[in-house]
């Protein structure tokens, strides 16, 4: 397999992956909010995790059958799995109190934190700091998430920037 296909300096596979992720991020919250009138958050989480389990089960079975599945994976995955179940349960519960548009925007501020900590902990990410695109997009994306008005609670509007 050859390296990533690029047009200019844009990686097409990475761009497609980002657009696919964006699609998945927008569809899930809409369905979760829609179902809040019909089922409670715990039922939604059981359904979501059951579907995810059924999705991944054939792949795990195949790897196990081929002998390429490391048995230590189960013990290594317990900690992150417990943390993920707690975080996802709270995330789904939030849709019962906050509108989907504001909650998704609020949760996507984690991208800013991930980018910042990646620049600190991973040396191969640091050249981004010298990138002109990164320098232009970072402040704009940070301002756009901090300027979003919150009309669903009594918090002051435009809390970070006035």
Rosetta constraint file for C-alpha pairs under 8 A:
AtomPair CA 4 CA 11 HARMONIC 6.51 0.50
AtomPair CA 4 CA 12 HARMONIC 7.59 0.50
AtomPair CA 4 CA 13 HARMONIC 6.94 0.50
AtomPair CA 5 CA 11 HARMONIC 6.13 0.50
AtomPair CA 5 CA 12 HARMONIC 6.08 0.50
AtomPair CA 5 CA 13 HARMONIC 7.06 0.50
AtomPair CA 6 CA 10 HARMONIC 5.45 0.50
AtomPair CA 6 CA 11 HARMONIC 4.68 0.50
AtomPair CA 6 CA 12 HARMONIC 5.87 0.50
AtomPair CA 7 CA 11 HARMONIC 6.87 0.50
AtomPair CA 7 CA 12 HARMONIC 7.29 0.50
AtomPair CA 10 CA 15 HARMONIC 7.59 0.50
AtomPair CA 11 CA 15 HARMONIC 6.16 0.50
AtomPair CA 12 CA 16 HARMONIC 6.06 0.50
AtomPair CA 13 CA 17 HARMONIC 6.14 0.50
AtomPair CA 14 CA 18 HARMONIC 6.16 0.50
AtomPair CA 15 CA 19 HARMONIC 6.22 0.50
AtomPair CA 16 CA 20 HARMONIC 6.07 0.50
AtomPair CA 17 CA 21 HARMONIC 6.11 0.50
AtomPair CA 18 CA 22 HARMONIC 6.15 0.50
AtomPair CA 19 CA 23 HARMONIC 6.24 0.50
AtomPair CA 20 CA 24 HARMONIC 6.35 0.50
AtomPair CA 21 CA 25 HARMONIC 6.08 0.50
AtomPair CA 22 CA 26 HARMONIC 6.30 0.50
AtomPair CA 23 CA 27 HARMONIC 6.38 0.50
AtomPair CA 24 CA 28 HARMONIC 6.26 0.50
AtomPair CA 25 CA 29 HARMONIC 7.05 0.50
AtomPair CA 26 CA 30 HARMONIC 6.82 0.50
AtomPair CA 27 CA 31 HARMONIC 6.51 0.50
AtomPair CA 28 CA 32 HARMONIC 6.19 0.50
AtomPair CA 29 CA 33 HARMONIC 6.07 0.50
AtomPair CA 29 CA 100 HARMONIC 6.09 0.50
AtomPair CA 29 CA 104 HARMONIC 7.20 0.50
AtomPair CA 30 CA 34 HARMONIC 6.11 0.50
AtomPair CA 30 CA 100 HARMONIC 6.57 0.50
AtomPair CA 31 CA 35 HARMONIC 6.16 0.50
AtomPair CA 32 CA 36 HARMONIC 6.46 0.50
AtomPair CA 32 CA 44 HARMONIC 7.53 0.50
AtomPair CA 32 CA 92 HARMONIC 6.93 0.50
AtomPair CA 32 CA 95 HARMONIC 7.15 0.50
AtomPair CA 33 CA 95 HARMONIC 5.73 0.50
AtomPair CA 33 CA 96 HARMONIC 7.35 0.50
AtomPair CA 33 CA 99 HARMONIC 7.65 0.50
AtomPair CA 33 CA 100 HARMONIC 6.39 0.50
AtomPair CA 35 CA 39 HARMONIC 6.00 0.50
AtomPair CA 35 CA 44 HARMONIC 7.92 0.50
AtomPair CA 36 CA 40 HARMONIC 6.31 0.50
AtomPair CA 36 CA 41 HARMONIC 7.23 0.50
AtomPair CA 36 CA 95 HARMONIC 7.36 0.50
AtomPair CA 36 CA 96 HARMONIC 6.30 0.50
AtomPair CA 39 CA 43 HARMONIC 6.31 0.50
AtomPair CA 39 CA 44 HARMONIC 6.73 0.50
AtomPair CA 40 CA 44 HARMONIC 6.46 0.50
AtomPair CA 41 CA 45 HARMONIC 6.22 0.50
AtomPair CA 41 CA 89 HARMONIC 7.29 0.50
AtomPair CA 41 CA 92 HARMONIC 5.93 0.50
AtomPair CA 41 CA 93 HARMONIC 5.33 0.50
AtomPair CA 41 CA 96 HARMONIC 7.95 0.50
AtomPair CA 42 CA 46 HARMONIC 6.23 0.50
AtomPair CA 42 CA 89 HARMONIC 7.15 0.50
AtomPair CA 42 CA 93 HARMONIC 7.99 0.50
AtomPair CA 43 CA 47 HARMONIC 6.16 0.50
AtomPair CA 44 CA 48 HARMONIC 6.07 0.50
AtomPair CA 44 CA 92 HARMONIC 7.70 0.50
AtomPair CA 45 CA 49 HARMONIC 5.96 0.50
AtomPair CA 45 CA 88 HARMONIC 7.67 0.50
AtomPair CA 45 CA 89 HARMONIC 6.32 0.50
AtomPair CA 45 CA 92 HARMONIC 7.28 0.50
AtomPair CA 46 CA 50 HARMONIC 5.93 0.50
AtomPair CA 47 CA 51 HARMONIC 6.19 0.50
AtomPair CA 48 CA 52 HARMONIC 6.25 0.50
AtomPair CA 49 CA 53 HARMONIC 6.01 0.50
AtomPair CA 50 CA 54 HARMONIC 6.19 0.50
AtomPair CA 51 CA 55 HARMONIC 6.10 0.50
AtomPair CA 52 CA 56 HARMONIC 6.32 0.50
AtomPair CA 53 CA 57 HARMONIC 5.90 0.50
AtomPair CA 54 CA 58 HARMONIC 7.52 0.50
AtomPair CA 56 CA 60 HARMONIC 6.35 0.50
AtomPair CA 57 CA 61 HARMONIC 6.03 0.50
AtomPair CA 58 CA 62 HARMONIC 6.07 0.50
AtomPair CA 59 CA 63 HARMONIC 6.25 0.50
AtomPair CA 60 CA 64 HARMONIC 6.06 0.50
AtomPair CA 60 CA 69 HARMONIC 7.49 0.50
AtomPair CA 61 CA 65 HARMONIC 6.02 0.50
AtomPair CA 62 CA 66 HARMONIC 6.18 0.50
AtomPair CA 63 CA 67 HARMONIC 6.17 0.50
AtomPair CA 63 CA 68 HARMONIC 5.21 0.50
AtomPair CA 63 CA 69 HARMONIC 5.24 0.50
AtomPair CA 64 CA 68 HARMONIC 6.04 0.50
AtomPair CA 64 CA 69 HARMONIC 4.97 0.50
AtomPair CA 69 CA 73 HARMONIC 7.83 0.50
AtomPair CA 72 CA 76 HARMONIC 6.23 0.50
AtomPair CA 73 CA 77 HARMONIC 5.97 0.50
AtomPair CA 74 CA 78 HARMONIC 6.53 0.50
AtomPair CA 77 CA 81 HARMONIC 5.84 0.50
AtomPair CA 78 CA 82 HARMONIC 6.13 0.50
AtomPair CA 79 CA 83 HARMONIC 6.36 0.50
AtomPair CA 80 CA 84 HARMONIC 5.97 0.50
AtomPair CA 81 CA 85 HARMONIC 6.12 0.50
AtomPair CA 82 CA 86 HARMONIC 6.33 0.50
AtomPair CA 83 CA 87 HARMONIC 6.16 0.50
AtomPair CA 84 CA 88 HARMONIC 5.88 0.50
AtomPair CA 85 CA 89 HARMONIC 5.94 0.50
AtomPair CA 86 CA 90 HARMONIC 6.29 0.50
AtomPair CA 87 CA 91 HARMONIC 6.08 0.50
AtomPair CA 88 CA 92 HARMONIC 6.14 0.50
AtomPair CA 89 CA 93 HARMONIC 6.15 0.50
AtomPair CA 90 CA 94 HARMONIC 6.20 0.50
AtomPair CA 91 CA 95 HARMONIC 7.26 0.50
AtomPair CA 92 CA 96 HARMONIC 7.81 0.50
AtomPair CA 93 CA 97 HARMONIC 7.66 0.50
AtomPair CA 94 CA 98 HARMONIC 6.02 0.50
AtomPair CA 94 CA 103 HARMONIC 7.66 0.50
AtomPair CA 95 CA 99 HARMONIC 6.23 0.50
AtomPair CA 95 CA 100 HARMONIC 6.33 0.50
AtomPair CA 95 CA 103 HARMONIC 7.38 0.50
AtomPair CA 98 CA 102 HARMONIC 7.13 0.50
AtomPair CA 98 CA 103 HARMONIC 6.26 0.50
AtomPair CA 98 CA 152 HARMONIC 6.37 0.50
AtomPair CA 98 CA 153 HARMONIC 7.97 0.50
AtomPair CA 99 CA 103 HARMONIC 6.16 0.50
AtomPair CA 99 CA 152 HARMONIC 6.94 0.50
AtomPair CA 100 CA 104 HARMONIC 5.90 0.50
AtomPair CA 101 CA 105 HARMONIC 6.23 0.50
AtomPair CA 102 CA 106 HARMONIC 5.97 0.50
AtomPair CA 102 CA 148 HARMONIC 7.95 0.50
AtomPair CA 102 CA 150 HARMONIC 7.04 0.50
AtomPair CA 103 CA 107 HARMONIC 6.00 0.50
AtomPair CA 104 CA 108 HARMONIC 6.03 0.50
AtomPair CA 105 CA 109 HARMONIC 6.76 0.50
AtomPair CA 105 CA 145 HARMONIC 6.71 0.50
AtomPair CA 106 CA 145 HARMONIC 7.32 0.50
AtomPair CA 108 CA 112 HARMONIC 7.84 0.50
AtomPair CA 109 CA 113 HARMONIC 6.95 0.50
AtomPair CA 109 CA 142 HARMONIC 7.97 0.50
AtomPair CA 109 CA 145 HARMONIC 6.64 0.50
AtomPair CA 110 CA 114 HARMONIC 6.07 0.50
AtomPair CA 111 CA 115 HARMONIC 6.05 0.50
AtomPair CA 112 CA 116 HARMONIC 6.19 0.50
AtomPair CA 112 CA 142 HARMONIC 7.08 0.50
AtomPair CA 113 CA 117 HARMONIC 6.11 0.50
AtomPair CA 114 CA 118 HARMONIC 5.91 0.50
AtomPair CA 115 CA 119 HARMONIC 6.28 0.50
AtomPair CA 116 CA 120 HARMONIC 6.56 0.50
AtomPair CA 117 CA 121 HARMONIC 6.05 0.50
AtomPair CA 118 CA 122 HARMONIC 5.42 0.50
AtomPair CA 118 CA 125 HARMONIC 6.61 0.50
AtomPair CA 119 CA 123 HARMONIC 6.95 0.50
AtomPair CA 119 CA 125 HARMONIC 5.44 0.50
AtomPair CA 119 CA 126 HARMONIC 5.26 0.50
AtomPair CA 120 CA 126 HARMONIC 7.68 0.50
AtomPair CA 122 CA 126 HARMONIC 7.18 0.50
AtomPair CA 126 CA 130 HARMONIC 7.92 0.50
AtomPair CA 127 CA 131 HARMONIC 6.84 0.50
AtomPair CA 128 CA 134 HARMONIC 6.25 0.50
AtomPair CA 129 CA 134 HARMONIC 6.72 0.50
AtomPair CA 129 CA 135 HARMONIC 6.89 0.50
AtomPair CA 130 CA 134 HARMONIC 7.76 0.50
AtomPair CA 130 CA 135 HARMONIC 7.47 0.50
AtomPair CA 131 CA 135 HARMONIC 6.26 0.50
AtomPair CA 132 CA 136 HARMONIC 6.28 0.50
AtomPair CA 133 CA 137 HARMONIC 6.02 0.50
AtomPair CA 134 CA 138 HARMONIC 5.74 0.50
AtomPair CA 135 CA 139 HARMONIC 7.21 0.50
AtomPair CA 136 CA 140 HARMONIC 6.95 0.50
AtomPair CA 137 CA 141 HARMONIC 6.06 0.50
AtomPair CA 138 CA 142 HARMONIC 6.12 0.50
AtomPair CA 139 CA 143 HARMONIC 6.06 0.50
AtomPair CA 140 CA 144 HARMONIC 6.08 0.50
AtomPair CA 141 CA 145 HARMONIC 6.40 0.50
AtomPair CA 142 CA 146 HARMONIC 6.34 0.50
AtomPair CA 143 CA 147 HARMONIC 5.95 0.50
AtomPair CA 144 CA 148 HARMONIC 6.59 0.50
AtomPair CA 146 CA 158 HARMONIC 6.84 0.50
AtomPair CA 146 CA 159 HARMONIC 7.34 0.50
AtomPair CA 146 CA 160 HARMONIC 5.79 0.50
AtomPair CA 146 CA 161 HARMONIC 6.83 0.50
AtomPair CA 147 CA 158 HARMONIC 5.06 0.50
AtomPair CA 147 CA 159 HARMONIC 7.48 0.50
AtomPair CA 147 CA 160 HARMONIC 6.99 0.50
AtomPair CA 147 CA 161 HARMONIC 6.27 0.50
AtomPair CA 148 CA 157 HARMONIC 7.87 0.50
AtomPair CA 148 CA 158 HARMONIC 6.24 0.50
AtomPair CA 149 CA 157 HARMONIC 5.03 0.50
AtomPair CA 149 CA 158 HARMONIC 5.33 0.50
AtomPair CA 150 CA 155 HARMONIC 6.98 0.50
AtomPair CA 150 CA 156 HARMONIC 7.38 0.50
AtomPair CA 150 CA 157 HARMONIC 5.49 0.50
AtomPair CA 150 CA 158 HARMONIC 7.29 0.50
AtomPair CA 151 CA 157 HARMONIC 7.36 0.50
AtomPair CA 155 CA 159 HARMONIC 7.79 0.50
AtomPair CA 158 CA 162 HARMONIC 5.96 0.50
